[in-house]
């Protein structure tokens, strides 16, 4: 799916992949709401896998509306403020959110 989003030759395929990812995240809002981290009270490897995807959403042209994805946006704030997450970002990744 990410390869489809980032490729530049087939706009419809990229748009379809963006919509699929957006809708998949929204379908899991309750999962993000249920615990501070992904189905856990502790930060786990699952969070370390999900966070970089969520970090890249704006650079992929995917916007999560606060009215629909409030729990996901709160999850993002919790994870993105972790010093270990911030240190893990490359310069290119940091530039995605400036």
N, C-alpha and C positions, 0 to 999 in steps of 0.2 A: 504494500500500500504506500509506504513512504517513497519508494522508487517512482511510483506513479505520480505522486504529488510533486516530487522534485524534477521530474523530467519535463522538458520544454517543448517536445514535438507534438504531443497529443493533448490539447487543452481540455477536451471533453473528458478524456480519461483522468486527467489530473483533477478536474472539478468533481467528477464522480467519486474519486478517492477522498477528496477533502470532505465531501458530504457524508461519505460512509464513516470516516473517522469522527467527524463532528457528531453525527447521530449516535455512534457507539459510545462516545463519552456521555452524552445526555442520557442515554439508556441506563447508565450506571450511576447517576447522581445519588441515588439512595445508598449505594455502596460507599461512596465518598462521605456521605452524611453519617453513616453508622458508627464510625470510629475516627479518632484523630488522624490515623494513617490508614493505608489501604487494608481494610479488614483487620486492623490491629491497633493496639494502644502504643506500640513501639514502631519506630522506623525500621523497615526491613529491606531485604534485597528487592522485593516487589516495588517498593517506593523508589528505590534507586534506579529501577528500570522505567517506571512510569514517568517520573519527574522530567527527564530529558525530553520526552515526547511532548509533555505539556508545555515545557519551556519553549519549544520550537513552534507551537501553534501559530502565534502571530506572524512569524516569518513565512509560514505556509499559507497565510491568508485565511486562517480559521479563527473566528472570534466566538467566544462563549458569552452569551448574554447573561448578565447577573440575575435576571428574573428567572431564567431556566436553570442556570448552573451555579447557583450561589455556593453550594457545598463544594463543588470542584474548585471554584475560585478561592474559597477559604483554605482548602487543602493545598492549593498552589502556594498561597502566602506562607503557610506553616513550613512547607518543604523548602521553598525558595529562600527563606530567611535562615535556614540552617547553615552555619559556617562551613560545614563539610561540603554541602552542595555548592555553595558559592566558590569554594576553593577548587572544586572539580571542574569548573567551567573554563574552557579555553577562551582566548581572546575573541575568536570568531563567534563563539557561543554567547559571550557577554554582549557583543555588538548586536545580537539579534533582539535584545530587549532595551536598547538605549533609545 
